[in-house]
Amino acid sequence: MSTSRPDPAAYADRILAGDERAVDSATLLAFLGDDVDVWALMSAADRLRRARFGNHVHLCSIVNAKEGGCPEDCGFCSQSRHFTTHVKAGKFIEIDEVVAESAKAKGRRATALGLVTATRGLPDDSKGLAHIEGAIRAVREAGHTEAHASLGFLSDAALDRLIDAGLTELNHNLETGRSYFSKIVTTHTYDERMDQVRRAKAKGLRTCVGGIFGMGEAPADRVELAEALRELDVDEVPLNFLVSIDGTALAKVEPLAPLQILQIIAAFRMFLPRQNIFIAAGRTHLGQLVPLMFTAGASGMMVGDFLTTPNRGPEDDLRMLDELGLVPFGCGTSHEARPELAPRPGAAFVDDHEGPRQAPRARAHLPVVA
């Protein structure tokens, strides 16, 4: 049996020729292993990113719409009531504050604001659901950004109400692979999370589904996560890298090394060539290598602080994008459906985004690059 390493460039060739699933699970595992040329993998992933997204990147921001007191026991989370951390349970933030956060996000070139609640979910008859419904409607009417949300588990009726209010995308991370999930969360199941994503997709919502790396999982667990994301055919894939927080179950876990982070980003780009892969929590672990996340295949990032931990300053991020010649684009933008966003040899990209838009559901294959 051959022991040769898979050639990332050859797989990129196949993907760009139309075989989007050229990288199977065994190959992905090899790309995530120790015996891989990370720089060759990044080079191949960068070709896929540029073919799909050109010079465009997606920027989004989030706001902690209900902080702390969550009944779930996710081992990484400072907002779980199972842990004693610096976070205290709070009330839902006021709607005018949400609108102000949307305006702030627009000023940072983000095209979406995600409303996040530290809750298991929002029951149909709850004041919390009515409040978030009003906040989403207010964001839509203000017109600064799209309204996205991460609200835990929601019924179909709740989804309908939020869609009518203006919700365009639902975040519901799987966090890790199925086999490792119970080591991180015990208060709900992997199947519950998968079901929530499927029901959101059935309603026509775009889906933002990713995970956290560096929680002690093995490469095989990362492969399981990627397989689930491919099975669900999600739209956006946020990749997070554990930021250990005092008081949580994972407080003593050391962060991944910068090259490990870049390797994971590149491997996921090879496995999920169509998806918008953006980098969220933990990218500060990259240190001086932060700009290389785009070379590794990322097509976006979160700007502004996270829920309970700081991020790099927005000014630094926007200056970095300018120096790299990267231009923000609208959520859910289809490059194939909008030729003006497709790469043109020798031509500069133009950011024609003028505000929030409902994304088309139809998606095309990657363009063939000669």
TACORVEN-V298124 format. One record per backbone hydrogen bond with DSSP energy under -0.5 kcal/mol. NH is the residue of the N-H (numbers start at 1). CO is the residue of the C=O. If there is no record, write none. Layout:
nh=NH co=CO
nh=NH co=CO
//
This chain:
nh=8 co=6
nh=11 co=7
nh=12 co=8
nh=13 co=9
nh=14 co=10
nh=15 co=11
nh=16 co=12
nh=17 co=13
nh=18 co=15
nh=19 co=14
nh=20 co=18
nh=22 co=19
nh=24 co=22
nh=28 co=24
nh=29 co=25
nh=30 co=26
nh=31 co=27
nh=32 co=28
nh=33 co=30
nh=36 co=34
nh=38 co=36
nh=41 co=37
nh=42 co=38
nh=43 co=39
nh=44 co=40
nh=45 co=41
nh=46 co=42
nh=47 co=43
nh=48 co=44
nh=49 co=45
nh=50 co=46
nh=51 co=47
nh=52 co=48
nh=53 co=49
nh=54 co=49
nh=54 co=50
nh=56 co=53
nh=57 co=327
nh=58 co=299
nh=60 co=301
nh=61 co=112
nh=63 co=114
nh=65 co=63
nh=65 co=116
nh=66 co=116
nh=67 co=91
nh=70 co=79
nh=75 co=184
nh=77 co=74
nh=80 co=77
nh=81 co=70
nh=83 co=80
nh=84 co=247
nh=85 co=83
nh=90 co=67
nh=93 co=65
nh=98 co=94
nh=99 co=95
nh=100 co=96
nh=101 co=97
nh=102 co=98
nh=103 co=99
nh=104 co=100
nh=105 co=101
nh=106 co=102
nh=107 co=103
nh=108 co=104
nh=108 co=105
nh=109 co=106
nh=110 co=105
nh=111 co=59
nh=113 co=146
nh=114 co=61
nh=115 co=113
nh=115 co=148
nh=116 co=63
nh=116 co=114
nh=117 co=150
nh=118 co=66
nh=119 co=117
nh=122 co=153
nh=126 co=123
nh=130 co=126
nh=131 co=127
nh=132 co=128
nh=133 co=129
nh=134 co=130
nh=135 co=131
nh=136 co=132
nh=137 co=133
nh=138 co=134
nh=139 co=135
nh=140 co=136
nh=141 co=137
nh=142 co=138
nh=143 co=139
nh=146 co=111
nh=147 co=166
nh=148 co=113
nh=148 co=146
nh=149 co=169
nh=150 co=115
nh=153 co=120
nh=159 co=155
nh=160 co=156
nh=161 co=157
nh=162 co=158
nh=163 co=159
nh=164 co=160
nh=165 co=161
nh=166 co=162
nh=166 co=163
nh=167 co=162
nh=168 co=147
nh=169 co=147
nh=170 co=206
nh=171 co=149
nh=172 co=208
nh=174 co=210
nh=175 co=210
nh=176 co=174
nh=180 co=177
nh=181 co=177
nh=181 co=178
nh=182 co=178
nh=183 co=180
nh=184 co=181
nh=185 co=181
nh=193 co=189
nh=194 co=190
nh=195 co=191
nh=196 co=192
nh=197 co=193
nh=198 co=194
nh=199 co=195
nh=200 co=196
nh=201 co=197
nh=202 co=198
nh=203 co=199
nh=203 co=200
nh=204 co=201
nh=205 co=200
nh=206 co=168
nh=208 co=170
nh=209 co=207
nh=209 co=236
nh=211 co=238
nh=212 co=175
nh=213 co=240
nh=221 co=218
nh=222 co=218
nh=223 co=219
nh=224 co=220
nh=225 co=221
nh=226 co=222
nh=227 co=223
nh=228 co=224
nh=229 co=225
nh=230 co=226
nh=231 co=227
nh=232 co=228
nh=233 co=229
nh=234 co=229
nh=235 co=207
nh=236 co=207
nh=237 co=276
nh=239 co=237
nh=239 co=278
nh=240 co=211
nh=240 co=238
nh=241 co=281
nh=242 co=213
nh=244 co=242
nh=248 co=245
nh=249 co=75
nh=250 co=75
nh=251 co=248
nh=253 co=250
nh=260 co=257
nh=261 co=257
nh=262 co=258
nh=263 co=259
nh=264 co=260
nh=265 co=261
nh=266 co=262
nh=267 co=263
nh=268 co=264
nh=269 co=265
nh=270 co=266
nh=271 co=267
nh=272 co=268
nh=276 co=235
nh=277 co=275
nh=278 co=237
nh=278 co=276
nh=279 co=300
nh=280 co=239
nh=283 co=280
nh=285 co=282
nh=286 co=283
nh=287 co=284
nh=289 co=286
nh=290 co=287
nh=292 co=289
nh=293 co=290
nh=294 co=291
nh=295 co=291
nh=296 co=292
nh=297 co=294
nh=298 co=293
nh=299 co=277
nh=300 co=277
nh=301 co=58
nh=302 co=279
nh=303 co=60
nh=306 co=309
nh=317 co=313
nh=318 co=314
nh=319 co=315
nh=320 co=316
nh=321 co=317
nh=322 co=318
nh=323 co=319
nh=324 co=320
nh=325 co=321
nh=325 co=322
nh=326 co=321
nh=327 co=55
nh=329 co=57
nh=333 co=330
nh=335 co=333
nh=338 co=334
nh=339 co=337
nh=341 co=338
nh=342 co=339
nh=347 co=344
nh=352 co=350
nh=359 co=357
nh=370 co=368
//
